[in-house]
Amino acid sequence: MASGQKAGRRERDPERRKVVITGIGPVTPVGTGVQEFWTGLIGGRNGVREIARFPTDDLPVKVAGDVHDFEPAKWLDPKEIRRTDRFSHYAIAAGKLAWEDAGTPEVPSERGGIVFGTGIGGIETLLVQHSVLLEKGPGRVSPFMVPALMANAAAGHLAMKFGLTGPNYCTVSACASSNHAIGEGMRLIRDGYLDVCISGGSESATLPLTVAAFAQMTALTKNPDPESASRPFDANRNGFVLSEGAAALILESEEHAKARGARIYCEVAGYGMSDDAHHITAPDPKGSGAALAMRWALEDAGEEPAAVRYVNAHGTSTALNDASETVAIKAVLGDEIAHRVAISSTKSMTGHMLGAAGAVEGAVCALAIDRGVVPPTIHYETPDPDCDLDYVPNEARELDVTLALSNSFGFGGQNACVAFRRVA
C-alpha cells in the first residue's frame, strides 16, 4: 500500500527546451479544419444531433455527436479506406490538416515522431468482423481486422503518411488519452529526443453496442433533444453525449519552429498526470486526483495559480464529474482566483469525444490564446449550487489569455492536465 504522505513541490529544469504548437488539425462535430471549427465554437454551434447512422428504436439514447459530411475518400485512397477503421480515417485527416496548417515542416525522419491517443480504438471493425465470423464462418474474417482495430493503428498510419521514424506510440487512458499524448509528445521534444511530434487523439465509437453499454452505466444523457442534451455545469445535466472525431497538434521545439519561420500558436508549458485511486468509473468527489494533475501541470510550467486566465474543463455534463471538477479547480486556484477565472466546457458543443477529447480541447486552448477569445458553455440555464464558478455561459468572451489549463479525466481514475502559455 502507498503511504498517505504528500509529495513535495516538483522542481523544473530551467534549461530544458521550450515546446510550441505550430499546427492544428480538428475533425469534429462542430467543424473540420481550424477556421470552420473555431467559427463554430465561438458562435456556439451545437454539433449534437439525432443519431442517423443506425436505428435507435430499442436504445434509450437518441443523440450523439457525429462528424457530419466526413468523406474518407478526401483523405485516403479506396484500398486504405477498406483496410482501416473509421478512427484511423479521422486521425489521418486530422494529421494532414495539422501538418498543412504548420506549413509542412521539414525534419529528418528520425527527429519526427508520433504520440497519438484513443480510448477504444477500432471497435467498429471488431464488431463487423465478429458478425462475419458468426454469419459466414472463420474463413471469411478479414486478414486486415487486427491491424485495423488495434489502438496503435492510427499512430502507425500517421508515421507512414509523413515518413517519421522517431518514437511512436499510442496512449490509451480512456478520456485522458489524448491529453496524455500531448504531454508525452511535449516531453519527447523537451528532453531532446524529437524536434517535431504529431500529438493528438482519435475516436469512433458511436455504435449500437457502445451506446447501449454506456447507457447501462447511466453515463449517457437520455435527453432526446439535441439542443439541450449536453449541458455541463447546469443543474439539470444528466449525462454526457457520446461523440467522435479527432484532432492533431504539431508540437515543435521553439528553436526549430523559429528557424523555419513558423507561425506559433502558443507554448505547451506544463503537464501533470495523476490517478484518483478511488473508483473505476466515478471521480473522487473531493477532486483530489484531478487537483493533483492540475497542480503538477502548473509546477511543471513554473507558474502560480494566479497566472491562470482560462480553464477548458473536462466538463462532461454528468452530475458527479462537473461537481468534483469544480471542487478540484477551487482547491488548486484558491476560492478567490477560481471565481474570477473563465471556465468553459466545449463538450456542450462537441459532445464527449472520449480519447480524442483532450486533443480537441488542447486545440481550443491554443486558439483561445492566439485569438484572444474563449468559447462558451452552451445550454447553460440553471445554476447548480455545487458548480458556482464562471462557466462562460452561452456566449463567447473576448479575453486576454496568457495561460490556460486543459483538463481531461478518464475512467480508471486517470487524470491529465496540460498548461498552455502565450509565447512572448
C-alpha positions in Angstrom: 0.0 0.0 0.0 1.2 3.5 -0.7 1.7 5.8 2.2 -0.6 8.8 2.8 2.4 11.2 2.8 2.1 14.0 0.3 4.8 14.7 -2.2 6.6 18.0 -2.1 6.8 20.6 -4.8 8.2 19.4 -8.1 11.2 21.4 -9.4 11.5 22.2 -13.1 14.7 22.3 -15.1 15.1 25.9 -16.3 17.4 24.8 -19.2 15.0 22.5 -20.9 13.8 23.2 -24.4 10.5 25.0 -25.0 7.9 23.3 -27.0 5.3 25.1 -29.1 2.3 24.4 -31.2 2.7 25.3 -34.9 -0.2 23.3 -36.5 -3.8 22.3 -35.5 -6.0 19.8 -37.3 -9.5 19.4 -35.8 -12.1 16.9 -37.2 -15.1 17.4 -35.0 -18.9 17.5 -34.9 -18.6 21.3 -34.8 -16.4 21.6 -37.8 -13.3 20.3 -39.7 -10.2 22.5 -40.1 -9.2 25.4 -38.0 -11.4 28.0 -39.4 -14.7 26.1 -39.5 -14.0 24.6 -36.1 -13.2 27.9 -34.4 -16.0 29.8 -36.1 -18.4 27.1 -34.9 -17.1 27.2 -31.3 -17.2 30.9 -31.0 -20.6 31.0 -32.5 -21.9 28.4 -30.1 -22.7 25.9 -32.8 -24.2 22.7 -31.5 -22.6 19.6 -33.0 -25.0 17.2 -31.3 -27.8 15.7 -33.5 -30.2 12.8 -33.6 -28.4 9.5 -34.4 -28.9 8.7 -38.0 -26.2 6.1 -38.6 -28.3 3.2 -37.1 -31.8 2.7 -35.7 -32.3 3.8 -32.1 -35.8 2.3 -31.6 -34.5 -0.1 -29.0 -32.0 2.2 -27.5 -32.6 4.6 -24.6 -30.3 7.2 -26.1 -31.2 9.1 -29.3 -28.5 11.7 -29.8 -24.7 11.8 -30.5 -22.0 13.9 -31.9 -21.1 12.7 -35.4 -18.6 14.3 -37.8 -21.1 15.5 -40.3 -20.3 15.1 -44.0 -17.0 13.5 -43.4 -15.7 11.9 -46.6 -12.8 9.4 -46.1 -12.0 9.5 -49.9 -10.8 13.0 -49.5 -8.0 11.8 -47.2 -7.3 8.2 -48.1 -7.3 6.0 -51.2 -10.1 3.3 -51.7 -7.8 0.5 -50.6 -6.8 2.3 -47.4 -10.4 3.0 -46.6 -11.4 -0.7 -46.9 -8.4 -1.8 -44.7 -8.7 0.7 -41.9 -11.2 1.7 -39.2 -13.0 4.9 -39.1 -11.0 6.1 -36.1 -7.9 5.9 -38.3 -9.7 7.8 -41.1 -10.3 10.6 -38.6 -6.7 10.5 -37.4 -5.2 10.7 -40.8 -7.4 13.6 -41.8 -6.5 15.4 -38.6 -2.8 14.8 -39.1 -2.9 16.0 -42.7 -4.8 19.2 -41.7 -2.4 19.9 -38.8 0.7 19.2 -41.0 -0.5 21.6 -43.6 -1.5 24.2 -41.0 2.1 24.0 -39.7 3.5 24.8 -43.1 4.6 21.2 -43.9 7.7 21.3 -41.7 10.8 19.6 -42.9 12.5 17.4 -40.3 15.0 14.5 -40.5 12.8 11.4 -40.3 14.3 10.2 -37.0 13.7 13.6 -35.4 10.0 13.4 -36.0 7.6 11.2 -34.1 4.0 10.4 -33.1 2.2 10.1 -29.8 -1.5 9.6 -30.5 -4.3 8.5 -28.2 -7.5 6.7 -28.4 -9.9 5.3 -25.7 -11.3 2.4 -27.6 -9.6 2.1 -31.0 -11.2 0.2 -33.9 -14.2 -1.2 -32.2 -16.4 -0.9 -35.3 -14.0 -3.2 -37.2 -14.2 -5.7 -34.4 -18.0 -5.7 -34.4 -18.3 -6.0 -38.1 -15.8 -8.9 -38.3 -17.5 -10.7 -35.4 -20.7 -10.6 -37.4 -18.8 -12.0 -40.4 -17.5 -14.9 -38.3 -21.0 -15.8 -37.0 -22.7 -15.4 -40.3 -20.1 -16.7 -42.8 -17.5 -18.6 -40.9 -13.9 -18.1 -39.9 -12.6 -18.3 -43.5 -14.3 -15.0 -44.3 -12.9 -13.0 -41.5 -10.7 -10.2 -42.9 -6.9 -10.5 -42.6 -6.9 -6.8 -42.0 -9.1 -7.0 -38.9 -6.2 -6.9 -36.4 -4.2 -4.1 -37.9 -7.4 -2.1 -38.3 -8.8 -2.5 -34.8 -5.5 -2.2 -32.8 -5.4 1.0 -30.7 -2.0 2.0 -32.1 -3.1 1.8 -35.8 -3.7 5.5 -36.1 -0.2 6.3 -34.8 1.3 3.8 -37.2 -0.6 5.2 -40.2 0.4 8.8 -39.4 4.1 7.8 -39.3 3.8 6.2 -42.7 2.0 9.2 -44.1 4.7 11.6 -43.1 7.7 9.3 -43.1 8.5 9.9 -39.4 10.7 7.1 -37.9 11.3 8.6 -34.5 9.5 7.5 -31.3 5.9 6.4 -32.0 3.3 5.0 -29.6 -0.3 5.2 -28.6 -1.7 6.4 -25.3 -4.8 4.6 -24.0 -6.2 6.0 -20.8 -9.9 6.4 -21.6 -11.0 10.1 -21.8 -7.5 11.3 -20.7 -5.8 9.5 -23.7 -5.0 12.5 -25.9 -4.1 14.8 -23.1 -1.5 12.2 -22.1 -0.5 12.2 -25.8 0.1 15.9 -25.8 2.1 15.8 -22.6 4.2 12.9 -23.6 4.9 14.4 -27.0 5.9 17.6 -25.3 8.4 15.7 -23.1 10.0 13.9 -26.0 10.8 17.2 -27.6 11.7 19.0 -24.4 14.1 16.2 -23.4 15.8 16.3 -26.8 14.5 13.1 -28.4 12.5 14.8 -31.1 12.2 18.2 -32.9 8.7 17.6 -34.2 5.9 15.4 -32.9 2.3 14.9 -34.1 0.3 14.5 -30.9 -3.5 14.1 -30.6 -6.2 11.6 -30.5 -9.0 9.9 -32.4 -12.2 8.1 -31.6 -15.1 6.5 -33.5 -17.3 4.6 -31.1 -20.8 5.8 -31.8 -22.2 2.3 -32.4 -25.3 0.4 -31.0 -23.2 -1.7 -28.6 -21.2 1.2 -27.1 -24.3 3.4 -26.8 -26.1 0.6 -25.1 -23.1 -0.1 -22.8 -22.6 3.5 -21.7 -26.4 3.9 -21.3 -26.5 0.8 -19.0 -23.8 2.5 -16.9 -26.2 5.5 -16.7 -23.3 7.6 -18.1 -25.2 9.0 -21.1 -28.0 11.5 -21.1 -31.3 10.1 -22.2 -32.5 13.6 -23.2 -33.7 13.2 -26.8 -33.4 16.9 -27.6 -30.0 17.7 -29.3 -30.5 21.3 -28.4 -30.3 20.7 -24.6 -28.7 17.2 -24.2 -25.2 18.3 -23.3 -25.3 20.9 -20.6 -22.2 20.9 -18.5 -22.4 22.5 -15.0 -26.1 23.1 -15.4 -28.3 22.0 -12.5 -30.4 19.9 -14.9 -27.5 18.0 -16.5 -28.0 14.2 -16.5 -25.2 12.6 -18.5 -22.8 13.1 -21.4 -23.4 12.8 -25.1 -21.2 10.2 -26.9 -19.3 11.8 -29.7 -16.4 11.1 -32.1 -13.7 12.7 -34.3 -10.1 13.6 -33.9 -7.6 16.4 -33.5 -3.9 16.5 -34.2 -1.4 19.1 -32.9 2.0 19.7 -34.4 4.4 20.1 -31.5 7.8 21.5 -32.2 10.8 22.8 -30.4 10.7 26.6 -30.3 14.2 26.7 -31.8 13.2 24.5 -34.7 9.9 26.4 -35.3 11.6 29.8 -35.3 14.5 28.6 -37.5 12.0 27.8 -40.3 9.8 31.0 -39.6 6.8 29.0 -38.5 3.7 30.6 -37.1 3.4 29.8 -33.4 0.1 29.4 -31.6 1.4 29.0 -28.1 3.7 27.1 -25.9 2.9 23.7 -24.3 4.3 24.8 -21.0 3.4 22.1 -18.4 1.9 18.7 -18.0 0.6 16.9 -14.9 -0.9 13.4 -14.6 -2.3 11.5 -11.6 -4.9 8.9 -10.6 -7.8 9.1 -8.2 -7.2 5.6 -6.8 -10.9 5.8 -5.9 -13.3 4.0 -8.3 -13.1 2.5 -11.8 -15.6 4.9 -13.3 -16.7 7.5 -10.7 -14.5 10.5 -9.9 -13.4 11.2 -6.4 -16.0 13.7 -5.1 -13.2 15.6 -3.3 -11.4 16.1 -6.6 -8.1 15.3 -5.1 -6.6 13.4 -8.1 -7.8 16.0 -10.6 -6.4 18.7 -8.4 -3.0 16.9 -8.2 -2.8 16.8 -12.0 -3.6 20.5 -12.3 -1.2 21.5 -9.6 1.6 19.5 -11.2 0.9 21.0 -14.6 1.3 24.5 -13.1 4.5 23.5 -11.3 5.9 21.9 -14.5 5.2 25.2 -16.2 6.8 27.2 -13.4 3.6 29.1 -12.9 1.5 30.2 -9.9 -2.3 29.7 -9.7 -2.8 33.5 -10.1 -1.5 33.3 -13.6 -4.3 31.2 -14.9 -6.8 33.0 -17.2 -8.8 30.2 -18.7 -9.6 26.6 -17.9 -11.0 24.3 -20.6 -12.8 22.0 -18.2 -13.3 18.2 -18.7 -17.0 19.2 -18.1 -18.8 16.1 -19.2 -22.3 17.1 -18.2 -22.5 14.3 -15.6 -23.6 15.1 -12.1 -20.5 13.6 -10.5 -17.8 15.0 -12.8 -18.9 18.6 -13.0 -19.2 18.9 -9.2 -15.9 17.2 -8.4 -14.1 19.2 -11.1 -15.4 22.4 -9.6 -14.0 21.3 -6.2 -10.7 20.5 -7.8 -10.4 23.9 -9.5 -11.1 25.7 -6.3 -8.5 23.5 -4.4 -5.8 24.4 -6.9 -6.5 28.0 -7.7 -8.0 29.0 -4.3 -11.5 30.2 -4.0 -11.0 33.8 -4.9 -9.0 33.1 -8.1 -11.3 30.3 -9.1 -14.2 32.6 -9.1 -12.6 35.1 -11.4 -11.1 32.6 -13.9 -13.1 31.9 -17.1 -14.0 28.2 -17.4 -15.9 26.6 -20.2 -16.8 23.1 -21.4 -16.7 22.8 -25.2 -18.3 19.4 -24.7 -21.5 21.4 -24.6 -21.0 21.8 -28.4 -18.9 18.8 -29.4 -20.2 16.1 -27.1 -17.7 13.8 -25.4 -15.2 12.6 -27.9 -13.6 10.2 -25.4 -10.0 9.5 -26.3 -10.0 12.4 -28.8 -11.4 15.0 -26.3 -8.1 16.2 -24.8 -6.6 16.9 -28.3 -9.7 18.8 -29.4 -9.7 20.8 -26.2 -5.9 21.4 -26.4 -6.6 23.0 -29.8 -9.3 25.1 -28.2 -6.8 26.4 -25.6 -4.2 27.2 -28.3 -6.7 29.1 -30.4 -8.0 31.0 -27.3 -4.5 32.2 -26.6 -3.8 33.0 -30.2 -7.1 34.8 -30.9 -8.0 36.4 -27.5 -11.4 34.8 -27.3 -12.7 31.9 -25.1 -15.7 29.8 -26.3 -18.8 29.4 -24.2 -20.5 26.7 -22.4 -23.8 26.5 -24.3 -27.1 25.2 -23.0 -26.3 26.6 -19.5 -29.6 27.8 -18.0 -30.0 26.8 -14.3 -27.1 27.3 -11.9 -26.1 24.5 -9.6 -25.0 25.4 -6.1 -22.3 22.8 -6.3 -21.0 24.4 -9.6 -20.7 28.0 -8.7 -17.8 29.3 -10.9 -17.8 31.4 -14.1 -18.5 28.9 -16.9 -18.8 31.5 -19.7 -22.5 30.8 -20.2 -23.9 30.7 -23.8 -21.8 33.4 -25.4 -18.1 33.6 -26.3 -16.0 36.2 -24.5 -13.0 38.3 -25.5 -10.2 37.6 -23.1 -6.5 38.2 -23.0 -5.5 34.6 -22.3 -1.8 34.3 -21.3 -2.1 30.9 -19.5 -4.7 28.2 -20.0 -5.3 24.8 -18.5 -6.9 21.9 -20.2 -8.4 19.1 -18.1 -9.1 15.5 -19.1 -10.2 12.9 -16.6 -10.8 9.2 -17.6 -12.4 6.1 -16.4 -9.8 4.3 -14.3 -9.3 7.5 -12.3 -6.6 8.7 -14.7 -6.2 12.4 -14.9 -4.1 14.6 -17.2 -3.8 18.4 -17.3 -1.8 20.4 -19.8 -0.8 24.0 -19.4 -0.6 26.2 -22.5 1.1 29.6 -22.4 1.4 32.6 -24.8 4.9 32.9 -26.3 6.4 36.2 -25.5 
